[in-house]
Amino acid sequence: MIAPLPPQPKILVLFAHPYPHASRVNVAMRRAIADLPHVRVHDLYDLYPEFDIDVEHEQAALLEHDVIVLQHPLYWYSCPALLKEWIDSVLRYGWAYGPGGGSLQGKELVQVVSASSAADGYGPEGFDGHDLPALLLPFTRTAQLCGMTYRAPLFFDDANTRSSDEVMAHAAAYRNWLRDYARPNIAASSDGGV
Ligand SMILES: Cc1cc2nc3c(=O)[nH]c(=O)nc-3n(C[C@H](O)[C@H](O)[C@H](O)COP(=O)(O)O)c2cc1C
């Protein structure tokens, strides 16, 4: 007898790109996932151009989803400013962490990042001096503090010199990755920290 497939996780993509008109990579990726029925996209710069984030709306969306994707270009070894503002204002003490703050326990956080540096620029010998997991440590630790599992990022390096075909192939791979996204044993790999 064939075992039933596990239920498909509900995925919320927080899309953060301040210059979508100038984007080659992230806008193509967002377009590629637009029709996936289990994926909802919050385009943060479209929703909150004045940085006036609707915290209740964002928290309600988080509660409705199993997997939270942060999709953004790497900006100064971090995320664009509005995504940082989103983290600061939505992941509140007593809600996301701290006493009574277990709202996100057991969910997954995953980053989908593009960067202009080439992969060989990372690591102690490279131009950037650190490997990618080290650069993304604040996000890893944020997830852990909220009791979420931080999964390995999907990374697109050398983004500004890639051919159109390479960009489209990456967008298609992103779509397939979210379409087939499977939930591992979340409880086993989360170290909590709340
Ligand atoms: C303000 C700013 C800061 C950036 N910081 C970095 C960086 O720290 N590391 C890096 O590799 N690329 C950096 N980049 C390059 C972007 O990550 C790159 O242009 C982007 O990922 C390409 O995706 P897009 O076509 O969707 O814009 C930066 C770009 C801008 C505008």
The ligand as an SDF file (V2000), in Angstrom:
LIG
                    3D

 31 33  0  0  0  0  0  0  0  0999 V2000
   22.2420   49.1120   -1.1960 C   0  0  0  0  0  0  0  0  0  0  0  0
   22.7940   47.8280   -1.7560 C   0  0  0  0  0  0  0  0  0  0  0  0
   23.5800   47.0230   -0.9580 C   0  0  0  0  0  0  0  0  0  0  0  0
   24.0860   45.7970   -1.4500 C   0  0  0  0  0  0  0  0  0  0  0  0
   24.8460   45.0180   -0.6240 N   0  0  0  0  0  0  0  0  0  0  0  0
   25.3450   43.8420   -1.0950 C   0  0  0  0  0  0  0  0  0  0  0  0
   26.1470   43.0060   -0.2630 C   0  0  0  0  0  0  0  0  0  0  0  0
   26.3800   43.2810    0.9180 O   0  0  0  0  0  0  0  0  0  0  0  0
   26.6420   41.8570   -0.7980 N   0  0  0  0  0  0  0  0  0  0  0  0
   26.3920   41.4890   -2.0980 C   0  0  0  0  0  0  0  0  0  0  0  0
   26.8850   40.4520   -2.5280 O   0  0  0  0  0  0  0  0  0  0  0  0
   25.6130   42.2550   -2.9050 N   0  0  0  0  0  0  0  0  0  0  0  0
   25.0840   43.4240   -2.4360 C   0  0  0  0  0  0  0  0  0  0  0  0
   24.2800   44.1970   -3.2480 N   0  0  0  0  0  0  0  0  0  0  0  0
   23.9000   43.6950   -4.5910 C   0  0  0  0  0  0  0  0  0  0  0  0
   22.4970   43.0750   -4.5850 C   0  0  0  0  0  0  0  0  0  0  0  0
   22.3900   42.0310   -3.6280 O   0  0  0  0  0  0  0  0  0  0  0  0
   22.1370   42.5570   -5.9700 C   0  0  0  0  0  0  0  0  0  0  0  0
   22.1550   43.6510   -6.8400 O   0  0  0  0  0  0  0  0  0  0  0  0
   20.8090   41.8650   -5.9880 C   0  0  0  0  0  0  0  0  0  0  0  0
   20.8640   40.6800   -5.2370 O   0  0  0  0  0  0  0  0  0  0  0  0
   20.3450   41.5150   -7.4140 C   0  0  0  0  0  0  0  0  0  0  0  0
   18.9900   41.0820   -7.3620 O   0  0  0  0  0  0  0  0  0  0  0  0
   17.8330   41.9020   -8.1320 P   0  0  0  0  0  0  0  0  0  0  0  0
   18.1290   41.7650   -9.6030 O   0  0  0  0  0  0  0  0  0  0  0  0
   16.5550   41.2870   -7.7380 O   0  0  0  0  0  0  0  0  0  0  0  0
   17.9310   43.3480   -7.6800 O   0  0  0  0  0  0  0  0  0  0  0  0
   23.7880   45.4030   -2.7840 C   0  0  0  0  0  0  0  0  0  0  0  0
   23.0070   46.2450   -3.5950 C   0  0  0  0  0  0  0  0  0  0  0  0
   22.5010   47.4340   -3.1030 C   0  0  0  0  0  0  0  0  0  0  0  0
   21.6650   48.3220   -3.9870 C   0  0  0  0  0  0  0  0  0  0  0  0
  1  2  1  0
  2  3  1  0
  2 30  2  0
  3  4  2  0
  4  5  1  0
  4 28  1  0
  5  6  2  0
  6  7  1  0
  6 13  1  0
  7  8  2  0
  7  9  1  0
  9 10  1  0
 10 11  2  0
 10 12  1  0
 12 13  2  0
 13 14  1  0
 14 15  1  0
 14 28  1  0
 15 16  1  0
 16 17  1  0
 16 18  1  0
 18 19  1  0
 18 20  1  0
 20 21  1  0
 20 22  1  0
 22 23  1  0
 23 24  1  0
 24 25  2  0
 24 26  1  0
 24 27  1  0
 28 29  2  0
 29 30  1  0
 30 31  1  0
M  END
$$$$
